[in-house]
Amino acid sequence: MSAPDQPASMDAAPGGLSRRDWIAGLEKGLLILEAFDYDNQRMTSAQVAARTGLSRTAARRYLLTLEHLGYLHSEGKTFALTPRVLKVGWSYFDSAPLPRILQPHLQQITGHTGEAVYASVLDDWELVFIARNGATRVMTTGFVLGARVPAQLASPGIVMLGALPEEQVRAWLATCAMTPFTPHTITDPGRLYELIAQARELGYAVVEQQLQTGVRGIAVPLKNRHARVIGALSLSIPMAAESREQALERILPALQQAANALINQV
């Protein structure tokens, strides 16, 4: 995770980039694309302006430009994303080496456990799934490639949060909006920090019924040759089939073996 941006000077853009290298229009265009989500599938220029902090006039110009480029379509005064947006996101899977390196190891984990296995990374405070193998049999929705989940709700997120500096995690937990997804979802920052600290100490995470009732997640950190955590490997399994101890005995060795084998490859 990067440090918070410092105040921009006359010669520096946000984040320390030289002002002469900063393209504000590109930033605003991407900001508008990111403003669309499940709760805001169609928006007017006024709604986009409210979500992005742009003026209505500027928002309208960006929306019309993005429509012209094929990333949006409009009906009356409302705009919505088009499938062309997926071309930008899918370029990561086509070009990034990590998902391709991981795939044979994910296949081995599925072969040993009979379960669907996932690889994920952190993007700010969200979990992003970048590779998977096997058929999902427990999640009602399943994790598709590119799916994003609040980090605190899933075992790979907990295990990766455990690799971050303690003060950074505590500061985030103090301001994070904790939305309950099940009756068991932990929304108390203190309890969440205990779970993260436990994962840091054990070297793996077990998370139960945080995103879906009756589901247990087990995850291990994925480290590179410099011992830096760059992602996580995880499985989601039904809790009713076996106890926590039985699940760890069956699942954890396969995850750890794959993570250890990947250290010199990623």
C-alpha positions, -999 to +999 in steps of 0.1 A: +000+000+000+013+034-008+016+062+017-010+089+017-005+116-009+014+147+002-001+181-006+007+190-042+031+219-048+030+242-078+055+218-095+041+185-083+008+167-090-009+145-064+013+116-053+045+135-062+043+131-100+058+161-118+032+186-128+044+186-164+038+148-165+003+150-150-027+147-174-056+159-154-081+151-181-072+114-181-076+113-143-111+128-145-121+105-174-111+074-154-128+089-123-161+090-142-158+054-154-151+043-118-182+062-106-205+037-121-212+006-099-240-017-088-259+011-070-253+036-098-257+018-131-273+047-149-265+083-141-272+118-154-245+144-157-257+159-124-254+126-106-219+120-120-209+155-110-220+148-075-201+116-072-169+129-088-167+165-075-167+178-111-190+206-123-221+196-142-207+212-173-174+194-171-191+161-162-213+164-193-183+170-216-165+140-203-196+119-205-202+129-241-165+123-250-166+088-234-198+081-253-182+091-285-153+068-278-177+039-271-172+035-234-207+049-225-241+049-241-270+073-233-307+071-233-322+106-229-302+123-201-288+092-185-255+074-193-244+038-187-212+018-193-208-003-224-189-036-227-160-018-242-149-009-207-141-046-202-114-043-229-094-020-206-098-042-175-092-074-194-059-061-207-045-069-173-052-106-176-038-106-212-006-088-203+003-094-166+026-124-160+014-132-125-020-149-134-002-172-160+025-181-135+000-190-109-023-212-130-003-245-129+000-242-091-037-235-088-045-266-108-023-287-084-041-273-054-075-283-070-060-317-078-050-323-041-081-308-025-109-312-050-118-276-044-119-243-063-089-222-055-083-185-060-055-161-063-060-125-053-042-092-047-050-060-028-060-028-046-062-001-020-084-018+006-103-041-018-095-077-027-093-084-065-094-119-078-069-124-106-068-162-112-089-193-103-092-230-110-119-255-103-157-253-101-172-233-073-197-253-053-203-232-022-207-196-031-240-185-044-224-160-067-188-173-070-157-152-074-152-143-111-120-129-124-118-092-116-144-095-088-138-070-060-145-077-023-139-055+008-106-069+022-120-075+057-147-099+045-125-127+030-096-148+042-072-137+015-079-101+025-073-108+061-040-125+055-028-097+032-039-070+057-017-089+082+013-081+061+008-043+062+022-020+090+001-022+121-005+015+124-017+017+088-042-011+094-054+005+126-059+039+110-079+023+082-101+003+105-109+034+125-125+050+094-137+020+074-174+015+068-182-020+080-212-033+061-227-066+075-233-092+048-244-119+072-255-121+108-219-131+116-201-104+098-176-087+121-181-049+122-162-041+153-127-027+144-112-042+175-123-077+167-113-073+131-078-062+142-075-093+164-084-115+134-057-097+113-031-099+140-038-136+144-033-142+107+000-123+109+012-145+137+000-178+123+010-172+087-025-181+074-061-169+079-094-187+086-125-166+080-160-179+086-194-167+075-183-131+068-195-128+032-219-158+030-235-179+058-221-214+061-189-208+042-154-210+056-124-194+038-087-204+043-059-184+028-021-181+029+001-152+018+019-153-016+054-139-012+081-130-038+118-138-035+123-106-014+098-120+012+073-093+003+036-103+003+022-096-032-010-116-030-028-146-015-040-181-023-074-192-009-103-217-009-139-212+002-155-244+015-188-254+033-186-254+070-211-282+075-189-308+058-160-308+084-147-290+115-122-262+113-094-285+124-103-311+097-105-284+071-071-270+080-055-304+080-069-311+045-065-277+029-036-258+045-006-281+034-017-278-003-019-240-001+014-237+018+032-260-006+021-240-036+029-207-020+064-219-011+070-232-047+060-198-061+085-178-040+112-178-066+088-174-096+069-142-087 
